[in-house]
Amino acid sequence: MDVLYFHQYFATRRRSTATRSYELARRLVDRGHRVTIVSRDTRLLEAGRDARPPGRLVARERVDGIDLLFLNVPYANRYPIPVRLASFAAFTMAAAAAGALERRPDVVFASSTPLTIGIAGLATARLKRVPFVFEIRDLWPAVPVQLGALKSRAAIRSAEWLERRLYAGAERIVVLSEGAQQDLERRGVQRRKLALIPNAADLDVFRPGVVDEGFRARHELTGRFVALYAGAMGRANGLDQLVDAADALRRRGDTRVAIVALGEGGERPRLERRARELGLENLRFLPPVPKEQLAGIVGVADVTLTIFAPYPVLETNSPNKFFDSLAAGKPPVVNLDGWLRQLVEANDAGAWAPAGEPERLADLLAELAADPERVERMGRNARALAEREFSRDLMAERLARVLEEAVAK
């Protein structure tokens, strides 16, 4: 099977960001399929890149059997919204042109966000007369609408019209959470079209016993109960809850708990400024690191934090950090009152505190710091859950079946 795969944010383990497209694609290759990925060129952000990669506007590389076509269309989360939308549009047009020039595949697979990547996927599939499979990582435009990033009624109506057209044009739709699946069913998408393939646990990277031995000493965390947040620091992540929880612990005189926030994003400078103004010795901000290095830092933590802003639409998320934590045998503390809460509570593999209530998060972290046996038990259950239900190999097998069925039909 020849798969043409559109994903705007391809990254290997040498990056600090999500690696889903890399992990799934290389497993498709291992099954004997040919995979070509069309992506934005972000190779300069990879650890170990000492010189500028070749290719100014378009470049090709081969990584672990995956054929990669990189398009140099600038983008950053710090860009103003109009500039970001323009970048999405430019990449969509460039990707559609690249797809038209590629050889005829057996199936076209496109992964959002942004929603516009589906235009390139569907246009290429129609041109090549092959099936189109669309993956929805986040519910667009519902997420930017609820977060207030998309306000124009005309823009919202246009985005919703595009969403419906892409769903109608797809042979199958891949969703990453049960909440997203239920939302699409409520809006009239047929169940037979939907395939649930959550984010997954990289069991070979994150595993019990992988520990950065010097991390605690380097950051003056020896003897502390460490709660680790590792991920984006944008508006949707709602990380004021971490600052306020750290402040609540400080006011109580609880010196056992230290919160470590590792990552980048548009909100980070403001959050760091708040932490300095409050004099929070119990909150550390650290830069992002490649995924392979992150595994040792997760191994140092006592619990991890999967935190989002209190918007109902975000409860459908399937965040990588959650599955990394399961694989490492570290209990995730989640604040999404949806399928992730149900998972950790049903499997005694983590704990929940409500979004937007930092005092409750501070209470929970203090409780866990005082109960190491509970934390250890939940950590064992977390790893077992990852192995049983969320291994990357299992998710890749599901995707292969979806693509093969689309081709066969």
Secondary structure, DSSP 8 states (H G I E B T S, - for coil): -EEEEEETT---TTSSS--HHHHHHHHHHHTT-EEEEEEE--GGGSTT--S--S-SSEEEEEETTEEEEEE-----TTS-HHHHHHHHHHHHHHHHHHHHHS---SEEEEEESSTTHHHHHHHHHHHHT--EEEEESS-TTHHHHHTTS---HHHHHHHHHHHHHHHHH-SEEEESSHHHHHHHHHTT--GGGEEE----B-TTTS-TT---TTHHHHTT-TTSEEEEEES--SGGG-THHHHHHHHHHHHHT--SEEEEEE---TTHHHHHHHHHHHT-TTEEEE----HHHHHHHHHH-SEEEE---S-GGGGG---HHHHHHHHHT--EEE--TTHHHHHHHHTTS-EE--TT-HHHHHHHHHHHHT-HHHHHHHHHHHHHHHHHH-BHHHHHHHHHHHHHHHHH-
